[in-house]
Amino acid sequence: MAKTKTVAADVDASVLIDGRIESLGDWRGEALARMRKLIHEALPDVVETWKWMGTPVWEHNGIICTGESYKDKIKLTFAKGASLSDPAKLFNASLDGNMRRALDIVEGQKVDAVKFKALVKAAAALNASAKKKAPVKRAK
């Protein structure tokens, strides 16, 4: 089972994400569930959180991505996506920003599992490398 962080009212984030997937009740729920499963396969120790008034978030030494649901798509926004190599061209949204990149999934679209998991692992590696480079604060 995934590690999770507690959110308001002591409700486990994974339970809230389960509820979001179930509440969608259509292809969007299936797509979000599939992408969640791939994230967990790529990073078995990923931490699920629930932020920003109801957004599923996957973290590993920092935010990997968020999983937003819209009327016509599921959007996986990678917090540091602009810094990631994307040779498979999975990112198809938020391409002009200098920080984030996103993958919009529309009805009927299949995302290559192997390439997506590689992207998730690359995001985790980037977070880990940034954490190691963080300057040490010295006591005054």
N, CA, C and O atoms as a MOPAC input file, in Angstrom:
PM7 MOZYME 1SCF
protein

 N      0.83400 1    -1.18400 1     0.00000 1
 C      0.00000 1     0.00000 1     0.00000 1
 C      0.87600 1     1.24300 1     0.00000 1
 O      1.97300 1     1.23800 1     0.55900 1
 N      0.40000 1     2.28400 1    -0.61600 1
 C      1.15600 1     3.52600 1    -0.71100 1
 C      1.26200 1     4.21700 1     0.63700 1
 O      0.37200 1     4.11400 1     1.48100 1
 N      2.36200 1     4.91700 1     0.81700 1
 C      2.46700 1     5.77200 1     1.97900 1
 C      1.56100 1     6.96600 1     1.71300 1
 O      1.44400 1     7.42700 1     0.57800 1
 N      0.93700 1     7.44900 1     2.74000 1
 C      0.06500 1     8.61200 1     2.58200 1
 C      0.31500 1     9.59000 1     3.70500 1
 O      0.87700 1     9.24000 1     4.74300 1
 N     -0.10400 1    10.80300 1     3.48900 1
 C     -0.06100 1    11.81400 1     4.52600 1
 C     -1.48300 1    12.09700 1     4.95200 1
 O     -2.41400 1    12.02700 1     4.15000 1
 N     -1.63800 1    12.41400 1     6.20600 1
 C     -2.95500 1    12.73400 1     6.72600 1
 C     -3.33400 1    14.14400 1     6.30500 1
 O     -2.49200 1    15.04100 1     6.25600 1
 N     -4.60400 1    14.32500 1     6.00500 1
 C     -5.12500 1    15.63700 1     5.65600 1
 C     -6.15700 1    16.03600 1     6.69000 1
 O     -6.36300 1    15.32600 1     7.67500 1
 N     -6.79900 1    17.15600 1     6.47400 1
 C     -7.78300 1    17.66300 1     7.42600 1
 C     -8.76000 1    16.57200 1     7.84700 1
 O     -9.12000 1    15.70000 1     7.05600 1
 N     -9.17000 1    16.63600 1     9.07700 1
 C    -10.13700 1    15.70500 1     9.65500 1
 C     -9.61400 1    14.27500 1     9.69800 1
 O    -10.39900 1    13.32800 1     9.74100 1
 N     -8.30300 1    14.11300 1     9.68800 1
 C     -7.67900 1    12.80300 1     9.79900 1
 C     -8.14100 1    11.80800 1     8.73300 1
 O     -8.18500 1    10.60400 1     8.98800 1
 N     -8.47800 1    12.28900 1     7.57100 1
 C     -8.86300 1    11.41900 1     6.46900 1
 C     -7.61400 1    11.15700 1     5.64200 1
 O     -6.90700 1    12.09000 1     5.26100 1
 N     -7.34800 1     9.89700 1     5.37000 1
 C     -6.18400 1     9.50000 1     4.61500 1
 C     -6.31700 1     9.97800 1     3.16400 1
 O     -7.37200 1     9.82400 1     2.54900 1
 N     -5.25100 1    10.55300 1     2.63100 1
 C     -5.27700 1    11.06600 1     1.26100 1
 C     -5.63700 1     9.97800 1     0.25300 1
 O     -6.34500 1    10.24700 1    -0.71700 1
 N     -5.16200 1     8.76300 1     0.46900 1
 C     -5.47900 1     7.69300 1    -0.48400 1
 C     -6.97700 1     7.40500 1    -0.52300 1
 O     -7.51200 1     7.04500 1    -1.57100 1
 N     -7.65600 1     7.56300 1     0.61100 1
 C     -9.10600 1     7.36900 1     0.65800 1
 C     -9.80000 1     8.47200 1    -0.14100 1
 O    -10.75900 1     8.20800 1    -0.86600 1
 N     -9.32000 1     9.68900 1    -0.01000 1
 C     -9.89100 1    10.80400 1    -0.76600 1
 C     -9.67000 1    10.62100 1    -2.26600 1
 O    -10.55400 1    10.92500 1    -3.06700 1
 N     -8.50500 1    10.13200 1    -2.64200 1
 C     -8.22500 1     9.88600 1    -4.06000 1
 C     -9.11300 1     8.76100 1    -4.57400 1
 O     -9.64600 1     8.84500 1    -5.68100 1
 N     -9.27400 1     7.70000 1    -3.77100 1
 C    -10.20900 1     6.63100 1    -4.14800 1
 C    -11.59500 1     7.21400 1    -4.40200 1
 O    -12.25700 1     6.86600 1    -5.38000 1
 N    -12.02500 1     8.10600 1    -3.50800 1
 C    -13.33400 1     8.72300 1    -3.64000 1
 C    -13.45700 1     9.57400 1    -4.89300 1
 O    -14.49600 1     9.56800 1    -5.55300 1
 N    -12.39700 1    10.30500 1    -5.22000 1
 C    -12.41500 1    11.12300 1    -6.43900 1
 C    -12.56700 1    10.23300 1    -7.66200 1
 O    -13.37800 1    10.51500 1    -8.54400 1
 N    -11.79000 1     9.16300 1    -7.71600 1
 C    -11.85500 1     8.25100 1    -8.85700 1
 C    -13.26300 1     7.67700 1    -8.98500 1
 O    -13.82400 1     7.63100 1   -10.08000 1
 N    -13.82400 1     7.24300 1    -7.87000 1
 C    -15.16500 1     6.66500 1    -7.88800 1
 C    -16.21700 1     7.70300 1    -8.28400 1
 O    -17.15000 1     7.39300 1    -9.02600 1
 N    -16.06700 1     8.92500 1    -7.79100 1
 C    -17.07200 1     9.95600 1    -8.06500 1
 C    -17.09600 1    10.38000 1    -9.52500 1
 O    -18.12400 1    10.84300 1   -10.02000 1
 N    -15.98400 1    10.22700 1   -10.21300 1
 C    -15.96700 1    10.59200 1   -11.63100 1
 C    -16.88000 1     9.67300 1   -12.43000 1
 O    -17.58100 1    10.12100 1   -13.33700 1
 N    -16.87100 1     8.38800 1   -12.09300 1
 C    -17.83400 1     7.44200 1   -12.62600 1
 C    -17.83800 1     7.21800 1   -14.12000 1
 O    -18.79700 1     6.65500 1   -14.64800 1
 N    -16.81500 1     7.63300 1   -14.80900 1
 C    -16.76300 1     7.42700 1   -16.25400 1
 C    -15.31700 1     7.17100 1   -16.67100 1
 O    -14.49000 1     6.77700 1   -15.84900 1
 N    -15.02200 1     7.39000 1   -17.91800 1
 C    -13.67900 1     7.13200 1   -18.44300 1
 C    -12.61600 1     7.93000 1   -17.70000 1
 O    -11.46900 1     7.49300 1   -17.61100 1
 N    -12.98800 1     9.11700 1   -17.15400 1
 C    -11.99700 1     9.92600 1   -16.43900 1
 C    -11.53300 1     9.22400 1   -15.16500 1
 O    -10.35000 1     9.26200 1   -14.82600 1
 N    -12.46200 1     8.58800 1   -14.46300 1
 C    -12.09000 1     7.82800 1   -13.27300 1
 C    -11.18600 1     6.66200 1   -13.61600 1
 O    -10.21300 1     6.38800 1   -12.91400 1
 N    -11.51500 1     5.97500 1   -14.70800 1
 C    -10.68200 1     4.85500 1   -15.15600 1
 C     -9.28800 1     5.34400 1   -15.53900 1
 O     -8.29000 1     4.70400 1   -15.20700 1
 N     -9.21700 1     6.47500 1   -16.23700 1
 C     -7.91900 1     7.01000 1   -16.65800 1
 C     -7.08400 1     7.44000 1   -15.45100 1
 O     -5.89100 1     7.14600 1   -15.38300 1
 N     -7.70700 1     8.13300 1   -14.50500 1
 C     -6.98400 1     8.56700 1   -13.31500 1
 C     -6.51200 1     7.36300 1   -12.50200 1
 O     -5.39500 1     7.36200 1   -11.98300 1
 N     -7.35200 1     6.34400 1   -12.39100 1
 C     -6.96700 1     5.12900 1   -11.66400 1
 C     -5.78600 1     4.44000 1   -12.34700 1
 O     -4.86500 1     3.97000 1   -11.67800 1
 N     -5.81400 1     4.38200 1   -13.66000 1
 C     -4.71700 1     3.74000 1   -14.39500 1
 C     -3.41300 1     4.50100 1   -14.19500 1
 O     -2.36700 1     3.89400 1   -13.96400 1
 N     -3.47100 1     5.82500 1   -14.28200 1
 C     -2.24800 1     6.61400 1   -14.13800 1
 C     -1.72900 1     6.53300 1   -12.70100 1
 O     -0.51800 1     6.49800 1   -12.48000 1
 N     -2.63000 1     6.50300 1   -11.73600 1
 C     -2.23600 1     6.33500 1   -10.34300 1
 C     -1.50500 1     5.01500 1   -10.16000 1
 O     -0.47100 1     4.95600 1    -9.49500 1
 N     -2.04300 1     3.96100 1   -10.75000 1
 C     -1.41900 1     2.63800 1   -10.65600 1
 C     -0.01400 1     2.65800 1   -11.26600 1
 O      0.91300 1     2.06500 1   -10.71400 1
 N      0.13900 1     3.33400 1   -12.39300 1
 C      1.45600 1     3.41700 1   -13.03800 1
 C      2.44500 1     4.20000 1   -12.18400 1
 O      3.62300 1     3.85200 1   -12.11500 1
 N      1.96600 1     5.25600 1   -11.53500 1
 C      2.83500 1     6.02800 1   -10.63900 1
 C      3.33300 1     5.12800 1    -9.51600 1
 O      4.51400 1     5.15500 1    -9.17100 1
 N      2.43100 1     4.32800 1    -8.94400 1
 C      2.81700 1     3.42400 1    -7.85000 1
 C      3.75100 1     2.31300 1    -8.33800 1
 O      4.63200 1     1.87700 1    -7.59700 1
 N      3.56800 1     1.86400 1    -9.55100 1
 C      4.48400 1     0.85500 1   -10.09100 1
 C      5.87400 1     1.45200 1   -10.30300 1
 O      6.88100 1     0.78200 1   -10.07400 1
 N      5.93100 1     2.69800 1   -10.73700 1
 C      7.21800 1     3.35900 1   -10.96900 1
 C      7.92100 1     3.68800 1    -9.65900 1
 O      9.14000 1     3.56200 1    -9.54900 1
 N      7.14500 1     4.11000 1    -8.66700 1
 C      7.69000 1     4.53300 1    -7.37600 1
 C      6.87200 1     3.89800 1    -6.25300 1
 O      5.94300 1     4.52500 1    -5.74200 1
 N      7.19600 1     2.67800 1    -5.86300 1
 C      6.40600 1     1.99700 1    -4.83200 1
 C      6.29900 1     2.75600 1    -3.51600 1
 O      5.34400 1     2.54800 1    -2.76700 1
 N      7.25800 1     3.63400 1    -3.21700 1
 C      7.20800 1     4.37900 1    -1.95800 1
 C      6.71800 1     5.82000 1    -2.14900 1
 O      6.99400 1     6.68900 1    -1.32100 1
 N      6.00100 1     6.06400 1    -3.23100 1
 C      5.43400 1     7.39000 1    -3.46900 1
 C      4.46200 1     7.73900 1    -2.35100 1
 O      3.81900 1     6.85700 1    -1.78200 1
 N      4.35600 1     9.02000 1    -2.04000 1
 C      3.45100 1     9.49900 1    -1.00100 1
 C      2.28700 1    10.20900 1    -1.67900 1
 O      2.48200 1    11.10100 1    -2.50500 1
 N      1.08100 1     9.80100 1    -1.32200 1
 C     -0.11100 1    10.45400 1    -1.85300 1
 C     -0.55400 1    11.52900 1    -0.86900 1
 O     -0.61700 1    11.29800 1     0.33900 1
 N     -0.85900 1    12.70500 1    -1.40500 1
 C     -1.38200 1    13.78900 1    -0.58700 1
 C     -2.60500 1    14.37600 1    -1.28800 1
 O     -2.89900 1    14.05000 1    -2.43800 1
 N     -3.29800 1    15.23300 1    -0.57900 1
 C     -4.54000 1    15.85600 1    -1.07200 1
 C     -4.39600 1    17.33500 1    -0.77900 1
 O     -4.39900 1    17.73900 1     0.38300 1
 N     -4.26900 1    18.14900 1    -1.81600 1
 C     -3.97600 1    19.57500 1    -1.62100 1
 C     -4.89500 1    20.44400 1    -2.45500 1
 O     -5.67200 1    19.97000 1    -3.28400 1
 N     -4.77400 1    21.72300 1    -2.20200 1
 C     -5.41800 1    22.75500 1    -3.01500 1
 C     -6.89900 1    22.49400 1    -3.24900 1
 O     -7.36600 1    22.43700 1    -4.38600 1
 N     -7.61300 1    22.34000 1    -2.16500 1
 C     -9.06600 1    22.16100 1    -2.20000 1
 C     -9.50200 1    20.97100 1    -3.05000 1
 O    -10.47200 1    21.06400 1    -3.80200 1
 N     -8.79700 1    19.87500 1    -2.93300 1
 C     -9.25600 1    18.64800 1    -3.56000 1
 C     -8.48600 1    18.16500 1    -4.76500 1
 O     -9.08800 1    17.68900 1    -5.72800 1
 N     -7.17600 1    18.27300 1    -4.73900 1
 C     -6.35300 1    17.78400 1    -5.84400 1
 C     -5.47100 1    16.64200 1    -5.36600 1
 O     -4.70900 1    16.80200 1    -4.41300 1
 N     -5.57100 1    15.48000 1    -6.02700 1
 C     -4.62900 1    14.39600 1    -5.71700 1
 C     -3.20900 1    14.80900 1    -6.11300 1
 O     -2.98500 1    15.37300 1    -7.18400 1
 N     -2.26200 1    14.51600 1    -5.22700 1
 C     -0.86300 1    14.86800 1    -5.47300 1
 C     -0.00300 1    13.66600 1    -5.11700 1
 O     -0.22500 1    13.00600 1    -4.10100 1
 N      0.98900 1    13.38800 1    -5.97200 1
 C      1.94600 1    12.31600 1    -5.70600 1
 C      3.29700 1    12.95500 1    -5.46800 1
 O      3.76400 1    13.76900 1    -6.26400 1
 N      3.92900 1    12.57300 1    -4.34700 1
 C      5.19100 1    13.18500 1    -3.94700 1
 C      6.26600 1    12.13500 1    -3.68600 1
 O      5.99500 1    11.01900 1    -3.24200 1
 N      7.48800 1    12.54100 1    -3.97900 1
 C      8.66600 1    11.72300 1    -3.70400 1
 C      9.83200 1    12.70000 1    -3.61800 1
 O     10.37800 1    13.10000 1    -4.64600 1
 N     10.22000 1    13.09100 1    -2.40700 1
 C     11.20800 1    14.15500 1    -2.19100 1
 C     10.75200 1    15.47000 1    -2.81500 1
 O     11.57300 1    16.26100 1    -3.27800 1
 N      9.47400 1    15.69500 1    -2.82500 1
 C      8.86500 1    16.86800 1    -3.45300 1
 C      7.74300 1    16.39700 1    -4.36600 1
 O      7.53700 1    15.19700 1    -4.54800 1
 N      7.03400 1    17.33800 1    -4.92700 1
 C      5.90300 1    16.98600 1    -5.78000 1
 C      6.38800 1    16.38200 1    -7.09900 1
 O      7.24500 1    16.94200 1    -7.78200 1
 N      5.81900 1    15.22900 1    -7.43400 1
 C      6.03400 1    14.61700 1    -8.74800 1
 C      4.99700 1    15.20600 1    -9.70300 1
 O      5.33400 1    15.86100 1   -10.68900 1
 N      3.71400 1    14.95100 1    -9.37800 1
 C      2.65400 1    15.47900 1   -10.23200 1
 C      1.33900 1    15.55200 1    -9.47200 1
 O      1.16800 1    14.95600 1    -8.40800 1
 N      0.42300 1    16.30300 1   -10.05800 1
 C     -0.93700 1    16.39800 1    -9.55700 1
 C     -1.84500 1    15.68500 1   -10.55700 1
 O     -1.47800 1    15.49000 1   -11.71600 1
 N     -3.02400 1    15.30200 1   -10.09800 1
 C     -3.98100 1    14.62800 1   -10.97600 1
 C     -5.31800 1    15.35600 1   -10.95900 1
 O     -6.16700 1    15.08900 1   -10.10800 1
 N     -5.49900 1    16.25800 1   -11.88500 1
 C     -6.71500 1    17.05700 1   -11.92400 1
 C     -7.71800 1    16.43800 1   -12.88700 1
 O     -7.34200 1    15.83000 1   -13.88900 1
 N     -8.99000 1    16.60100 1   -12.57100 1
 C    -10.03800 1    16.08000 1   -13.44700 1
 C    -10.90000 1    17.23700 1   -13.94100 1
 O    -11.32500 1    18.09100 1   -13.16400 1
 N    -11.14300 1    17.24700 1   -15.22300 1
 C    -11.96800 1    18.24800 1   -15.88300 1
 C    -13.07200 1    17.54200 1   -16.65300 1
 O    -13.08300 1    16.31500 1   -16.75000 1
 N    -13.97900 1    18.30100 1   -17.18700 1
 C    -15.12100 1    17.75400 1   -17.90900 1
 C    -14.68300 1    16.88100 1   -19.09000 1
 O    -15.29500 1    15.85200 1   -19.37600 1
 N    -13.61800 1    17.30900 1   -19.76900 1
 C    -13.21200 1    16.64100 1   -21.00100 1
 C    -11.83500 1    15.99400 1   -20.94700 1
 O    -11.34800 1    15.49700 1   -21.96300 1
 N    -11.19400 1    15.99200 1   -19.76800 1
 C     -9.83900 1    15.43200 1   -19.69000 1
 C     -9.41300 1    15.18800 1   -18.25700 1
 O    -10.01500 1    15.67800 1   -17.30100 1
 N     -8.35500 1    14.41400 1   -18.15300 1
 C     -7.58200 1    14.26600 1   -16.92600 1
 C     -6.25400 1    14.93900 1   -17.20700 1
 O     -5.65400 1    14.71000 1   -18.25700 1
 N     -5.78700 1    15.76700 1   -16.28200 1
 C     -4.53500 1    16.49600 1   -16.46900 1
 C     -3.56000 1    16.07500 1   -15.38400 1
 O     -3.84900 1    16.20900 1   -14.19500 1
 N     -2.41100 1    15.56800 1   -15.79000 1
 C     -1.32900 1    15.24900 1   -14.86500 1
 C     -0.26700 1    16.33100 1   -15.04800 1
 O      0.41500 1    16.38500 1   -16.07100 1
 N     -0.14100 1    17.18900 1   -14.03900 1
 C      0.79300 1    18.30100 1   -14.11400 1
 C      2.04000 1    17.96200 1   -13.30700 1
 O      1.96700 1    17.72100 1   -12.10200 1
 N      3.17400 1    17.94800 1   -13.98000 1
 C      4.45500 1    17.65600 1   -13.34900 1
 C      5.06600 1    18.97100 1   -12.88600 1
 O      5.31500 1    19.86800 1   -13.69200 1
 N      5.30600 1    19.07900 1   -11.57900 1
 C      5.75000 1    20.32600 1   -10.96800 1
 C      7.02800 1    20.87700 1   -11.59300 1
 O      7.15400 1    22.08700 1   -11.77800 1
 N      7.96600 1    20.01000 1   -11.91700 1
 C      9.24100 1    20.44200 1   -12.49900 1
 C      9.38200 1    19.89800 1   -13.91500 1
 O     10.48800 1    19.60200 1   -14.36700 1
 N      8.27200 1    19.77000 1   -14.60000 1
 C      8.25900 1    19.15700 1   -15.92700 1
 C      9.13300 1    19.83600 1   -16.95300 1
 O      9.67100 1    19.17200 1   -17.84000 1
 N      9.28800 1    21.15900 1   -16.85400 1
 C     10.11100 1    21.87600 1   -17.82700 1
 C     11.57700 1    21.47600 1   -17.72500 1
 O     12.34300 1    21.67300 1   -18.66900 1
 N     11.96500 1    20.92300 1   -16.59900 1
 C     13.35200 1    20.49200 1   -16.39800 1
 C     13.57600 1    19.02800 1   -16.75500 1
 O     14.69600 1    18.52700 1   -16.65300 1
 N     12.52800 1    18.34800 1   -17.16900 1
 C     12.63800 1    16.92900 1   -17.49400 1
 C     12.80200 1    16.71200 1   -18.98900 1
 O     12.19200 1    17.40300 1   -19.80500 1
 N     13.62600 1    15.75500 1   -19.32600 1
 C     13.72900 1    15.32100 1   -20.71500 1
 C     12.47300 1    14.52200 1   -21.04300 1
 O     12.04400 1    13.67900 1   -20.25600 1
 N     11.89100 1    14.78600 1   -22.19700 1
 C     10.66200 1    14.09600 1   -22.59900 1
 C     10.80000 1    13.58100 1   -24.03400 1
 O     10.08900 1    14.03200 1   -24.93200 1
 N     11.72600 1    12.63000 1   -24.24400 1
 C     11.94700 1    12.14600 1   -25.61700 1
 C     10.71500 1    11.46400 1   -26.21200 1
 O     10.57100 1    11.41900 1   -27.43400 1
 N      9.83100 1    10.93800 1   -25.37700 1
 C      8.62800 1    10.27000 1   -25.86400 1
 C      7.52300 1    11.26600 1   -26.19900 1
 O      6.47800 1    10.88900 1   -26.73000 1
 N      7.75800 1    12.54300 1   -25.88700 1
 C      6.77100 1    13.60700 1   -26.16200 1
 C      5.43300 1    13.33200 1   -25.47700 1
 O      4.37200 1    13.49500 1   -26.08000 1
 N      5.49700 1    12.91300 1   -24.21000 1
 C      4.26800 1    12.68800 1   -23.44800 1
 C      3.60700 1    13.99600 1   -23.05200 1
 O      2.37900 1    14.08700 1   -23.02000 1
 N      4.41100 1    15.01300 1   -22.74900 1
 C      3.83100 1    16.29400 1   -22.36900 1
 C      3.14700 1    16.90900 1   -23.58400 1
 O      3.72900 1    17.01300 1   -24.66400 1
 N      1.89900 1    17.31100 1   -23.37900 1
 C      1.14700 1    17.91400 1   -24.47500 1
 C      0.38500 1    19.15900 1   -24.03100 1
 O     -0.45800 1    19.66300 1   -24.77200 1
 N      0.67200 1    19.66100 1   -22.82800 1
 C     -0.00300 1    20.85400 1   -22.31500 1
 C      0.95700 1    21.62800 1   -21.41500 1
 O      1.93000 1    21.07800 1   -20.89800 1
 N      0.66500 1    22.90900 1   -21.24100 1
 C      1.49500 1    23.79200 1   -20.40900 1
 C      2.93900 1    23.79100 1   -20.89700 1
 O      3.87400 1    23.77200 1   -20.09600 1
 N      3.10900 1    23.81200 1   -22.18600 1
 C      4.44900 1    23.69000 1   -22.76900 1
 C      5.23600 1    24.99800 1   -22.79000 1
 O      6.44900 1    24.98200 1   -23.00300 1
 N      4.56800 1    26.12400 1   -22.57300 1
 C      5.24000 1    27.41700 1   -22.65200 1
 C      5.80100 1    27.90900 1   -21.33200 1
 O      6.59200 1    28.85200 1   -21.30800 1
 N      5.40300 1    27.28500 1   -20.23600 1
 C      5.87300 1    27.73000 1   -18.93200 1
 C      7.32500 1    27.36600 1   -18.69000 1
 O      7.89000 1    26.51800 1   -19.38200 1
 N      7.92300 1    28.01600 1   -17.69900 1
 C      9.32500 1    27.71800 1   -17.39900 1
 C      9.48700 1    26.75200 1   -16.23400 1
 O     10.60700 1    26.48700 1   -15.79600 1
 N      8.35700 1    26.21600 1   -15.72200 1
 C      8.44100 1    25.30400 1   -14.58600 1
 C      7.67900 1    24.00500 1   -14.84300 1
 O      8.27800 1    22.92900 1   -14.87500 1
 N      6.38500 1    24.10000 1   -15.02300 1
 C      5.53100 1    22.91600 1   -15.13100 1
 C      5.37800 1    22.46300 1   -16.58100 1
 O      5.57800 1    23.21800 1   -17.53300 1
 N      5.01300 1    21.19000 1   -16.69200 1
 C      4.56200 1    20.60100 1   -17.95500 1
 C      3.43000 1    19.65200 1   -17.58600 1
 O      3.38600 1    19.12700 1   -16.47400 1
 N      2.52200 1    19.43700 1   -18.52100 1
 C      1.37500 1    18.58900 1   -18.20900 1
 C      1.10400 1    17.59500 1   -19.32400 1
 O      1.51100 1    17.76600 1   -20.47300 1
 N      0.40700 1    16.56600 1   -18.93200 1
 C     -0.06200 1    15.54300 1   -19.84600 1
 C     -1.58000 1    15.54400 1   -19.74500 1
 O     -2.14100 1    15.14500 1   -18.72500 1
 N     -2.24000 1    15.99100 1   -20.80000 1
 C     -3.69700 1    15.95200 1   -20.85400 1
 C     -4.11400 1    14.63800 1   -21.49500 1
 O     -3.64100 1    14.28100 1   -22.57400 1
 N     -5.00100 1    13.92800 1   -20.81900 1
 C     -5.50100 1    12.65100 1   -21.32400 1
 C     -6.97900 1    12.82800 1   -21.62300 1
 O     -7.76800 1    13.18100 1   -20.74600 1
 N     -7.34300 1    12.57900 1   -22.87400 1
 C     -8.73500 1    12.70100 1   -23.29200 1
 C     -9.33900 1    11.31400 1   -23.47500 1
 O     -8.62400 1    10.31200 1   -23.50600 1
 N    -10.64300 1    11.27100 1   -23.59400 1
 C    -11.34600 1     9.99400 1   -23.70900 1
 C    -10.78500 1     9.16100 1   -24.86300 1
 O    -10.62400 1     9.65200 1   -25.98100 1
 N    -10.49300 1     7.90400 1   -24.57300 1
 C     -9.98600 1     6.97500 1   -25.57700 1
 C     -8.47300 1     6.98400 1   -25.75500 1
 O     -7.92100 1     6.11700 1   -26.43200 1
 N     -7.80700 1     7.95400 1   -25.15200 1
 C     -6.35400 1     8.06000 1   -25.29600 1
 C     -5.65700 1     7.05500 1   -24.39200 1
 O     -6.01600 1     6.91400 1   -23.22300 1
 N     -4.67600 1     6.36800 1   -24.92200 1
 C     -3.85700 1     5.44600 1   -24.14000 1
 C     -2.45100 1     6.01700 1   -24.01800 1
 O     -1.83300 1     6.39900 1   -25.01200 1
 N     -1.96500 1     6.06800 1   -22.81200 1
 C     -0.61400 1     6.55200 1   -22.55000 1
 C      0.30100 1     5.34000 1   -22.42100 1
 O     -0.02800 1     4.38300 1   -21.72000 1
 N      1.43400 1     5.37800 1   -23.08800 1
 C      2.39600 1     4.28700 1   -23.03600 1
 C      2.89600 1     4.11400 1   -21.60300 1
 O      3.52600 1     5.01600 1   -21.05200 1
 N      2.62200 1     2.97500 1   -21.01000 1
 C      2.94400 1     2.72200 1   -19.60600 1
 C      4.44000 1     2.79800 1   -19.33500 1
 O      4.85600 1     3.41200 1   -18.35200 1
 N      5.24500 1     2.19600 1   -20.17500 1
 C      6.69500 1     2.16500 1   -19.94900 1
 C      7.26800 1     3.57900 1   -20.01200 1
 O      8.08800 1     3.96000 1   -19.17600 1
 N      6.83800 1     4.34800 1   -20.99700 1
 C      7.35600 1     5.71000 1   -21.14900 1
 C      6.87100 1     6.61400 1   -20.02400 1
 O      7.61800 1     7.46900 1   -19.54700 1
 N      5.62600 1     6.43100 1   -19.60000 1
 C      5.11100 1     7.24300 1   -18.50500 1
 C      5.85900 1     6.92800 1   -17.20600 1
 O      6.22900 1     7.84500 1   -16.47200 1
 N      6.08200 1     5.66200 1   -16.91900 1
 C      6.80200 1     5.29700 1   -15.69100 1
 C      8.23200 1     5.84200 1   -15.72600 1
 O      8.76600 1     6.23500 1   -14.68900 1
 N      8.84600 1     5.86900 1   -16.88900 1
 C     10.18900 1     6.44100 1   -17.00300 1
 C     10.15900 1     7.93700 1   -16.67700 1
 O     11.07500 1     8.45300 1   -16.03500 1
 N      9.11700 1     8.62200 1   -17.11400 1
 C      8.97000 1    10.04500 1   -16.82200 1
 C      8.77400 1    10.27700 1   -15.32400 1
 O      9.35800 1    11.20100 1   -14.75900 1
 N      7.96800 1     9.45400 1   -14.68800 1
 C      7.73600 1     9.55500 1   -13.24100 1
 C      9.05200 1     9.32100 1   -12.48600 1
 O      9.36800 1    10.05200 1   -11.54700 1
 N      9.80400 1     8.31700 1   -12.89200 1
 C     11.09600 1     8.04000 1   -12.24000 1
 C     12.06600 1     9.19500 1   -12.44100 1
 O     12.82000 1     9.53700 1   -11.53000 1
 N     12.05500 1     9.79800 1   -13.62200 1
 C     12.92800 1    10.94000 1   -13.88700 1
 C     12.54600 1    12.12600 1   -13.00600 1
 O     13.41900 1    12.84400 1   -12.51700 1
 N     11.24900 1    12.33400 1   -12.80100 1
 C     10.80100 1    13.42200 1   -11.92600 1
 C     11.25700 1    13.17900 1   -10.48800 1
 O     11.68100 1    14.11200 1    -9.80600 1
 N     11.17300 1    11.94400 1   -10.03000 1
 C     11.63300 1    11.61000 1    -8.68100 1
 C     13.14100 1    11.80900 1    -8.55400 1
 O     13.61600 1    12.31500 1    -7.53700 1
 N     13.88600 1    11.41900 1    -9.56800 1
 C     15.34200 1    11.59700 1    -9.55100 1
 C     15.70500 1    13.08200 1    -9.52400 1
 O     16.64200 1    13.48300 1    -8.83300 1
 N     14.97000 1    13.88700 1   -10.26700 1
 C     15.20800 1    15.33000 1   -10.26200 1
 C     14.94100 1    15.91200 1    -8.87200 1
 O     15.72000 1    16.72700 1    -8.37800 1
 N     13.85200 1    15.49800 1    -8.25100 1
 C     13.55900 1    15.96000 1    -6.89100 1
 C     14.66500 1    15.56300 1    -5.92100 1
 O     15.08000 1    16.36200 1    -5.08200 1
 N     15.13700 1    14.33200 1    -6.03800 1
 C     16.18700 1    13.84400 1    -5.13800 1
 C     17.48000 1    14.62500 1    -5.34200 1
 O     18.16000 1    14.96300 1    -4.37400 1
 N     17.82100 1    14.91200 1    -6.58800 1
 C     19.06200 1    15.64500 1    -6.85200 1
 C     18.95800 1    17.08300 1    -6.35800 1
 O     19.94200 1    17.64000 1    -5.87200 1
 N     17.79400 1    17.68300 1    -6.47400 1
 C     17.60500 1    19.04700 1    -5.97900 1
 C     17.69700 1    19.08300 1    -4.46500 1
 O     18.22300 1    20.03700 1    -3.89200 1
 N     17.18800 1    18.04900 1    -3.81900 1
 C     17.23100 1    17.98900 1    -2.36000 1
 C     18.68000 1    17.87100 1    -1.87200 1
 O     19.04800 1    18.46800 1    -0.86000 1
 N     19.49000 1    17.10700 1    -2.58700 1
 C     20.88800 1    16.93100 1    -2.19500 1
 C     21.68500 1    18.21800 1    -2.36600 1
 O     22.63100 1    18.47000 1    -1.61900 1
 N     21.30300 1    19.03600 1    -3.35500 1
 C     22.02100 1    20.27000 1    -3.65000 1
 C     21.56800 1    21.44500 1    -2.80300 1
 O     22.19400 1    22.50400 1    -2.83900 1
 N     20.50500 1    21.28300 1    -2.04900 1
 C     19.98200 1    22.39400 1    -1.25000 1
 C     21.03700 1    22.85900 1    -0.25900 1
 O     21.67500 1    22.04500 1     0.40700 1
 N     21.21700 1    24.17200 1    -0.16600 1
 C     22.24800 1    24.68700 1     0.76300 1
 C     21.85500 1    24.41600 1     2.20600 1
 O     20.67800 1    24.42700 1     2.56800 1
 N     22.85700 1    24.17800 1     3.00000 1
 C     22.64500 1    23.90800 1     4.40500 1
 C     22.54500 1    25.25000 1     5.12000 1
 O     23.41400 1    26.10700 1     4.95500 1
 N     21.48800 1    25.44100 1     5.91500 1
 C     21.33200 1    26.66600 1     6.68000 1
 C     22.14600 1    26.55500 1     7.94600 1
 O     22.04500 1    25.57400 1     8.68300 1
 N     22.93300 1    27.54100 1     8.18600 1
 C     23.79300 1    27.54700 1     9.36600 1
 C     23.14100 1    28.38300 1    10.47200 1
 O     22.52000 1    29.41400 1    10.21300 1
 N     23.29800 1    27.91400 1    11.68800 1
 C     22.77100 1    28.65800 1    12.83400 1
 C     23.58500 1    29.92700 1    13.02700 1
 O     24.79900 1    29.94700 1    12.82500 1
 N     22.89500 1    30.97700 1    13.42000 1
 C     23.59700 1    32.25700 1    13.63600 1
 C     23.93400 1    32.44600 1    15.08600 1
 O     24.52300 1    33.46200 1    15.45600 1

